């Protein structure tokens, strides 16, 4: 059960980041599946397509999302920044400065 929740959270985040890079159909079906918890059958019926067409589109979408994240690491870097910000909230002085410098390093690695 926890793995399904983690997968859902991960793919919702990846859809938010990389969704515009998917085809409209891939995005719509993956969004229905992960954001709205619709079954493959429900998505198929609502879109007048076969269940296997929905499954295929979602499978392709997930491969693309994973590929984008493997290359660009936007989600990973975002999560690292959020974790560092949480750590910095409870720190003072030199420790806080080190955390801020690490956040800056990650942000600069984006090319900003």
TAZI-V23265 format. One record per residue. N is the residue number from 1. RES is the residue in three letters. OMEGA is omega as a letter, one per 40 degrees, with the letter a starting at -180 (NA if undefined). NEAR is the number of other C-alpha atoms within 10 Angstrom. D_FIRST is the distance of its C-alpha to the first C-alpha in Angstrom with 2 decimals. Layout:
N_RES_OMEGA_NEAR_D_FIRST, N_RES_OMEGA_NEAR_D_FIRST
This chain:
1_UNK_a_6_0.00, 2_UNK_i_7_3.82, 3_UNK_i_8_5.45, 4_UNK_i_9_5.24, 5_UNK_i_11_6.46, 6_UNK_i_11_8.79, 7_UNK_i_13_9.99, 8_UNK_i_16_10.73, 9_UNK_a_14_12.54, 10_UNK_a_14_14.34, 11_UNK_i_23_15.57, 12_UNK_i_17_16.63, 13_UNK_i_16_18.64, 14_UNK_i_19_20.07, 15_UNK_i_22_21.04, 16_UNK_a_13_22.80, 17_UNK_a_15_24.66, 18_UNK_a_18_25.48, 19_UNK_a_21_25.05, 20_UNK_i_10_28.84, 21_UNK_i_14_29.25, 22_UNK_i_18_27.45, 23_UNK_a_12_29.33, 24_UNK_a_11_29.20, 25_UNK_i_14_27.46, 26_UNK_a_22_24.78, 27_UNK_a_21_24.18, 28_UNK_a_18_24.23, 29_UNK_i_23_21.83, 30_UNK_i_29_19.27, 31_UNK_i_19_19.73, 32_UNK_a_17_19.29, 33_UNK_a_21_16.08, 34_UNK_a_20_14.43, 35_UNK_a_15_16.47, 36_UNK_i_9_16.94, 37_UNK_i_13_13.88, 38_UNK_i_15_16.51, 39_UNK_i_15_16.13, 40_UNK_i_20_18.40, 41_UNK_i_15_20.74, 42_UNK_i_15_21.07, 43_UNK_i_22_21.89, 44_UNK_a_18_24.29, 45_UNK_a_13_26.03, 46_UNK_a_9_26.47, 47_UNK_i_13_28.01, 48_UNK_i_9_29.96, 49_UNK_i_12_28.64, 50_UNK_i_14_27.01, 51_UNK_a_16_23.33, 52_UNK_i_12_24.07, 53_UNK_i_14_25.79, 54_UNK_a_25_22.74, 55_UNK_i_20_20.56, 56_UNK_a_14_23.38, 57_UNK_i_18_23.80, 58_UNK_i_23_20.17, 59_UNK_i_14_20.25, 60_UNK_i_16_23.52, 61_UNK_a_24_22.35, 62_UNK_i_19_19.47, 63_UNK_i_11_22.05, 64_UNK_a_18_24.47, 65_UNK_i_20_22.16, 66_UNK_i_16_21.23, 67_UNK_i_12_24.96, 68_UNK_a_16_26.11, 69_UNK_i_16_23.88, 70_UNK_a_12_24.98, 71_UNK_a_8_28.54, 72_UNK_i_12_28.64, 73_UNK_a_14_25.90, 74_UNK_i_16_26.11, 75_UNK_a_17_22.50, 76_UNK_a_11_22.83, 77_UNK_i_16_26.18, 78_UNK_i_14_25.10, 79_UNK_i_12_22.32, 80_UNK_i_15_24.99, 81_UNK_a_20_27.43, 82_UNK_i_12_25.19, 83_UNK_i_13_24.43, 84_UNK_i_17_28.18, 85_UNK_i_16_29.13, 86_UNK_i_12_27.02, 87_UNK_a_13_28.76, 88_UNK_a_17_32.11, 89_UNK_a_10_31.90, 90_UNK_a_9_32.53, 91_UNK_i_12_35.14, 92_UNK_i_9_38.84, 93_UNK_a_7_41.66, 94_UNK_i_9_41.35, 95_UNK_i_13_37.63, 96_UNK_i_17_36.93, 97_UNK_i_13_39.29, 98_UNK_i_13_37.47, 99_UNK_i_20_34.13, 100_UNK_i_16_35.93, 101_UNK_i_12_37.56, 102_UNK_i_16_34.26, 103_UNK_i_21_32.94, 104_UNK_i_13_36.21, 105_UNK_a_12_35.90, 106_UNK_i_16_32.51, 107_UNK_i_14_33.91, 108_UNK_i_10_37.05, 109_UNK_i_10_35.14, 110_UNK_a_11_34.20, 111_UNK_a_6_37.94, 112_UNK_NA_7_38.36
